[in-house]
Amino acid sequence: MELLMAIVAGILFTAAIYLILSRSLIKVILGTGLLSHGAHLFILTMGGLGGSAPPVLLDGVTEYADPLPQALILTAIVISFGVTAFILVLAYRTYAVHKTDDLNSMKGNDEHD
Amino acid sequence: MEFVWFIFLPALAALFIPTLFRRVTGIHTGWFVLIVPVVLFVYYSTYLPLTASGDHAVSSFDWIPSLGISFVSYLDGLSLLFTLLITGIGALVVLYSIFYLDRHKEKLGNFYVYLLLFMTAMLGVVQSDNVISLYLFWELTSISSFLLIGYWYTRDGSRFGALKSMMITVGGGLMMLGGFVILGILGDTYSIRELISGLSDYSGDPLFTLAAVLLLFGAFTKSAQFPFYIWLPDAMEAPTPVSAYLHSATMVKAGLYLVARFTPIFAESSVWIWLVSGIGLLTLMWGSFFAVKQTDLKGILAFSTVSQLGLIMSLLGAGAIAYHSDDTLFRLAMFAAIFHLVNHAVFKGSLFMIAGIVDHETGTRDIRKLGGLMSVMPISFTVAFIGGLSMAGIPPFGGFLSKELFLDSMVALKQFELFNFDTWGILFPVIAWIASVFTFVYSFYFVFKTFTGEKKFDKLPLKPHEAPIGMLISPIILAISVIALFFIPNIVGKWLVAPAVMAAQPQLYSLPSEAAVHVQAWHGFEYIPMWLTVGVIAIGALLFTSIKKWQPVYGMQPEKLSLNALYDGVMTLSEKGMNKLSRFYMNGLIRTYLLYMFAFFSIMTIVVLFAKGAFKLDMSSLSPITLFAVMNAIVAILGTGMVIMSKNRISAIIALGAVGYSVALFFVLFKAPDLALTQLVIETISVALFLLAFRHLPALKTHGETKQNKLVNEIIAIGVGLSVTLVALSAHSNKLVASISQYYKDTVYTEAGGGNIVNVILVDYRGFDTLFEIAVLSIAGIAVLGMIKLRLSRKGSDDEKE
C-alpha cells in the first residue's frame, strides 16, 4: 500500500511542478493546489498506513493509526487553504493591474521599479 | 583595573558624541573629544619607565576562549611608542580640527564618531598580542578610514577615494588574515609572543614563506608601498586633519608596525628580507620622484608620505639582516627605522596642517596658483620651513639625524655576505642617495613654491591672511618637537626608540640600553653619510633651481600606462563582468528561479539518497493493498491528468476538486476521520473560491511555450516527483529512532484527559502550532482584504477607493 501511495504522491508532485513551471498564472495556481494534496499524502505515507483503527481511544482497541502525521496534516490543510485563497486574490489583482496572466511579461529587475 | 579596556575608551566616548553635538550647540564638539586622547596620552605615558627598563605589561580579556581568541593589551617598547603617537598626534589633530571644521556648517557628530572609532581601532592594532583580534582592529581602521575619506560624501572624488582605499587595504588585510591563519596552524597559537618563542618548531615548514608573503600583502597595502600606494593620493580628499592623522602619522604606519612586530619571526627568511628592503627602496624612489610631478599641495605630501614610508620599510628590511650577522654594523638599521618613524610622524604632521591652513586661508591647494605667502603668513611659513627642511634632511632638524642613520645603514648593506647582497647590495646606497636628492627637491618645492616667489594674490579664491592662533598651536608644537628632536636625540632614543628596537629584535638584546645607538650630528670628516648629505644638498639645490627645465619629463608618461589606469580598468571590468554574470542567471523570470530550486532539490535528494545508501525499501513492513485504495488512486491520477490536459478553466477546477475529494477518501481509508472531514469542507470552499476568482481571470492559454521549455519542465517535474516517491518510501522503511507517537498514545488520557488523540495533539500538546496556524489564517485574511480594497496611488501613498 505504501508503495502505491508513494507513487500517487510522486505523480501529484510531478503534475504540480509541471504546472508551476508554466507561463500561465492560472496553471501556476492549479499547480499549488495539487502540490498541497501531494504533500499531505506524502506525510501520511511516511508515517505508515497500517493502522487498523482511527486514533481515538476506545475500550479494547490497542492498534491505532499513527496520530502524529494526521495532526501535522490537519494543520497543513488549513494553512494550504489560507495560501490558496491568498494566491487566488493575488492573481486576481495582478490580472486587474497588468491585464495579462503571462508570467514572462511580468518579469522585473533593478532597472525598472 | 584591567587596562585592556582603555583601548575601547574612544569607541565608548563616541557613543555620546552625536548627542553632545545636537544638544550642546554653544561649544565646538571637538573640545569634548579632545579630552579622550589627552587622558589616554597621559595615562599611557606612565608606562614609559616600565618599557624603558625593557619590561612589558599585559592585560587581557577572553573574547572567544574556545577558539583561542582574546583581546590583549600588550605594552612593550614598540606598542607603547605607537600608542603615544596615536594619542599624542591624535590630541593635536583634534585640537587643530576644532578650528579647521566649522561647527555650524560641518556634520561634526559624524566626523568625531569616525575619528574616535579609528582611535580605538588603531590602539587595538598596535597593542593586540592576539593575531585574530589584531586583524579585527586592522580592518576596523580600514573601515573608519573609508568613512573619514568619504566624510564629504557629496563629492565624487571623496567617494571614489574612499572606495579605492577600502578595496586595496581591505583586500590586503584579507591576505594578511590568511598569513595569520597559517601561522596559527603552524605554531598552534594565535599569540604573537608564543609564536616568537616557539619559532624553531615550525620555521622550516614550506608554508612559512607563504605566510610571510601573505602578511606582507597586508603590510604593503596598508603602508602604501609600491604598487599599492595608489590609494593614498586619492585619500587626500579627506578633510586635512584626517590626512594629517590617518594618512601620514598613524594608520599608514600600521604596516610598518606589523613588519617590525613580525621581524622576530620572519627575519630568517631571505624572501622577507629581500621583499621588505627591496619594495621599501623602490617605493622610496618612486614616491620621491613623482612627488615633484604633483601640483596639489596635499598631493605632494601624499607622494612624500609614500616615499618616506618606503624609506622606513627598507630600513626594517635591513634591520632583519642583523639576525644573520654578528657584526654590529647591521644593528643600526632598526634603530634608524624607529627613529625616522618618530621624526616623520612629527614633521609630516606639521606639514599637513600647514597645507590645510593654506587651503583654509587662500581657498586653493594648487601650487601653480600659490606663491609669496610668506609676507602674509609668517608663522605658517616658519613652521613649513622647519618641517620641510627636516624632511629634506638638513640640520639642525630631527630629520637630518635619522636621514644620516638611514644612509649609514644603506652603505653598510654592501658588507653583508648572504642572499646575494654582496653583489646587488651596492644598489641600496645608490638608490637611497638618488631618492634623497628628490626628497630634497620636493621638500623645497613644497615650501618655497608656496611661500616665496611671485605674489599672485588676485588669482586666489580668498584674500590670504594668517590663520587664527588656535589653528596654529598644533603645528607650532610639532615644529618645536622637530627642533627638539635634533638637540635631544639620545633622550628620545633612550625612552622611546631603544625599547621599541628591543621589542622588534627581542632575540638580540636583553636590555634597551644595548639597543640604543648614540646619535650625534657630527662624526668627523671620514663619515661617508656626511659627504652623501653634502652631495644631496648640492645636487638637490641645483635640480630645484632648474626645476622648470626638467619638470616636463613627467608629461612623457602616458596616462594609460599608469597604475591608476590599471586599477580603474580592473574595477570597471569586474563590475561589468559581475553584472553580466548576474544578468545571465538572474533573468527576472520566476520560472528560471523555480527551475534552479527544483533541479537542485531533486538532484541533491536523489544523489544523496544513493551515494549515502539511504534508500531502502522494506517490503515486509508494507501494509496490504485494498481494492478501494487502488480504485481511489486511479481516480486521483485521472483527475491529476485532467488538470494538466484540460483546455478550459471550469473543467480544470472540477478535476482539481476531484483530486481533493479522492484525497479525502484516502483519509477515510487510512483511518483518519478528522482529516477526511476537514478535507471535504476545505475542498468544497476551495472549489467555490476557485470558481469565483477564475471568473475574473482570462481563459487558459499556453502563451506559446516552446517544445524545448516544455521538455525541460517535464524532466524537472519528473525528477521532483521521483525524489518525493523515493524519500517517502525510504522514510517509511528506515525508522532510525522511535516515533514520538507512542508517547502521545500512552499519555493522551492520563496527561491531557482526552480520547481523540489527533485533536488533543492539536489543542494541547502542540497548542502553539494551532495558535500560529490561526495567526497565519488571519494574516492571509487581512492580506486578501487589503488586496481587494486598497489601491496604491502613483506616489506610493495609501489611498482607499471603493
Contacts between the chains, C-beta under 8 A, distances in Angstrom:
chain1	res1	chain2	res2	distance
A	1	B	622	6.2
A	1	B	623	4.5
A	1	B	624	6.4
A	1	B	625	5.0
A	1	B	626	7.3
A	1	B	629	6.2
A	2	B	621	8.0
A	2	B	622	5.2
A	2	B	623	6.7
A	2	B	728	7.6
A	2	B	729	6.7
A	2	B	732	5.2
A	3	B	617	7.7
A	3	B	622	6.2
A	3	B	729	6.9
A	4	B	625	6.0
A	4	B	629	6.6
A	4	B	630	7.0
A	4	B	633	5.8
A	5	B	629	7.8
A	5	B	633	7.7
A	5	B	666	7.6
A	5	B	728	7.6
A	6	B	724	7.8
A	6	B	725	4.6
A	6	B	728	4.1
A	6	B	729	5.0
A	6	B	732	7.7
A	7	B	725	5.8
A	8	B	633	5.1
A	8	B	636	5.7
A	8	B	637	6.7
A	9	B	724	5.8
A	9	B	725	6.6
A	9	B	728	5.9
A	10	B	721	4.1
A	10	B	722	6.3
A	10	B	724	5.1
A	10	B	725	3.4
A	10	B	728	7.7
A	11	B	637	5.7
A	11	B	640	6.1
A	11	B	721	6.3
A	12	B	636	7.3
A	12	B	640	6.0
A	12	B	659	7.4
A	12	B	721	7.8
A	13	B	717	7.8
A	13	B	720	5.5
A	13	B	721	4.4
A	13	B	724	4.5
A	14	B	717	4.7
A	14	B	718	5.5
A	14	B	720	6.7
A	14	B	721	3.1
A	14	B	722	7.9
A	15	B	640	4.6
A	15	B	641	7.6
A	15	B	643	6.6
A	15	B	644	5.5
A	15	B	717	7.3
A	15	B	721	7.9
A	16	B	717	7.9
A	17	B	598	5.8
A	17	B	713	7.8
A	17	B	716	6.4
A	17	B	717	4.0
A	17	B	720	4.7
A	17	B	721	7.0
A	18	B	644	6.6
A	18	B	713	5.5
A	18	B	714	6.4
A	18	B	717	3.9
A	19	B	643	7.2
A	19	B	644	6.6
A	20	B	594	6.3
A	21	B	591	5.5
A	21	B	594	6.1
A	21	B	595	6.7
A	21	B	598	7.6
A	21	B	713	4.2
A	21	B	716	6.7
A	21	B	717	6.9
A	22	B	591	7.9
A	22	B	702	7.7
A	22	B	705	6.7
A	22	B	713	6.9
A	23	B	591	7.0
A	23	B	702	7.5
A	23	B	703	4.3
A	23	B	705	5.7
A	24	B	700	6.4
A	24	B	701	5.8
A	24	B	702	6.9
A	24	B	703	6.0
A	25	B	697	7.3
A	26	B	649	6.7
A	26	B	652	7.8
A	26	B	694	6.9
A	26	B	697	5.7
A	26	B	698	7.7
A	26	B	700	5.8
A	27	B	700	7.1
A	29	B	690	8.0
A	30	B	643	5.6
A	30	B	652	5.8
A	30	B	653	7.9
A	30	B	656	5.9
A	33	B	656	5.2
A	33	B	660	7.7
A	33	B	686	7.2
A	33	B	690	7.9
A	34	B	640	6.4
A	34	B	643	6.4
A	34	B	656	6.9
A	34	B	659	6.6
A	37	B	659	5.7
A	37	B	660	6.3
A	37	B	663	5.0
A	38	B	724	7.1
A	40	B	663	6.3
A	40	B	675	7.9
A	40	B	679	7.9
A	41	B	663	6.5
A	41	B	666	6.6
A	42	B	724	5.9
A	42	B	727	7.9
A	42	B	728	5.4
A	44	B	666	7.5
A	44	B	667	7.8
A	44	B	670	6.2
A	44	B	672	7.4
A	45	B	728	4.6
A	45	B	729	8.0
A	45	B	732	6.4
A	46	B	727	7.8
A	46	B	728	5.4
A	46	B	731	4.1
A	46	B	732	5.7
A	47	B	732	7.7
A	47	B	739	7.7
A	47	B	741	7.8
A	48	B	621	7.5
A	48	B	623	7.3
A	48	B	732	5.9
A	49	B	623	5.2
A	49	B	670	5.1
A	50	B	623	3.8
A	51	B	670	7.0
A	51	B	671	4.7
A	52	B	671	7.3
A	53	B	671	6.1
A	54	B	671	4.5
A	54	B	672	6.8
A	54	B	673	5.2
A	55	B	671	7.4
A	55	B	672	8.0
A	55	B	745	7.5
A	55	B	756	7.4
A	55	B	757	4.1
A	55	B	758	5.6
A	56	B	673	8.0
A	56	B	755	5.7
A	56	B	756	5.0
A	56	B	757	6.8
A	57	B	748	6.7
A	57	B	749	5.9
A	57	B	755	4.1
A	57	B	756	7.7
A	57	B	757	7.2
A	58	B	755	7.8
A	64	B	671	7.8
A	64	B	745	6.3
A	64	B	757	7.0
A	65	B	670	6.4
A	65	B	671	4.0
A	65	B	672	6.5
A	66	B	739	6.9
A	66	B	741	5.0
A	67	B	741	5.9
A	67	B	744	5.8
A	67	B	745	7.0
A	67	B	757	3.9
A	67	B	758	5.0
A	67	B	761	6.1
A	68	B	739	6.4
A	68	B	740	6.5
A	68	B	741	4.5
A	68	B	744	6.9
A	68	B	761	7.2
A	70	B	672	4.9
A	70	B	674	6.6
A	70	B	675	5.6
A	70	B	758	4.7
A	71	B	758	5.1
A	71	B	761	4.1
A	71	B	762	5.5
A	71	B	766	6.6
A	73	B	672	7.6
A	73	B	675	5.6
A	74	B	674	6.1
A	74	B	675	5.9
A	74	B	678	6.0
A	74	B	758	6.5
A	74	B	762	6.2
A	75	B	762	7.1
A	75	B	769	6.0
A	75	B	770	7.0
A	75	B	773	5.2
A	77	B	675	7.1
A	77	B	678	5.3
A	77	B	679	5.9
A	77	B	682	5.6
A	78	B	678	7.2
A	78	B	682	7.2
A	78	B	773	5.8
A	78	B	777	6.6
A	79	B	773	6.0
A	79	B	776	5.7
A	79	B	777	7.6
A	81	B	682	4.8
A	81	B	685	7.1
A	81	B	686	6.3
A	81	B	777	8.0
A	82	B	776	5.7
A	82	B	777	4.7
A	82	B	780	3.8
A	82	B	781	7.7
A	83	B	780	6.9
A	84	B	686	5.8
A	84	B	689	7.2
A	85	B	689	5.9
A	85	B	780	6.1
A	85	B	781	8.0
A	85	B	784	5.9
A	86	B	780	4.6
A	86	B	783	5.7
A	86	B	784	6.0
A	88	B	689	5.9
A	88	B	690	6.8
A	88	B	693	4.1
A	89	B	693	7.0
A	89	B	783	7.8
A	89	B	784	4.6
A	89	B	787	5.0
A	89	B	788	6.3
A	90	B	787	6.5
A	91	B	693	6.8
A	91	B	697	6.3
A	92	B	693	5.3
A	92	B	696	5.1
A	92	B	697	6.7
A	92	B	787	7.8
A	92	B	788	7.9
A	93	B	787	4.8
A	93	B	788	7.5
A	95	B	696	6.7
A	95	B	697	5.5
A	95	B	698	6.9
A	96	B	696	7.3
A	101	B	697	6.2
A	101	B	698	5.4
A	101	B	701	7.3
A	102	B	701	7.6
A	102	B	703	4.7
A	103	B	589	7.1
A	103	B	590	5.6
A	103	B	591	6.5
A	104	B	589	6.2
A	104	B	591	7.8
A	104	B	703	6.8
A	106	B	590	7.9
A	107	B	587	7.2
A	107	B	588	3.6
A	107	B	589	5.1
A	107	B	590	7.5
A	108	B	588	5.8
A	109	B	586	7.4
A	109	B	588	4.5
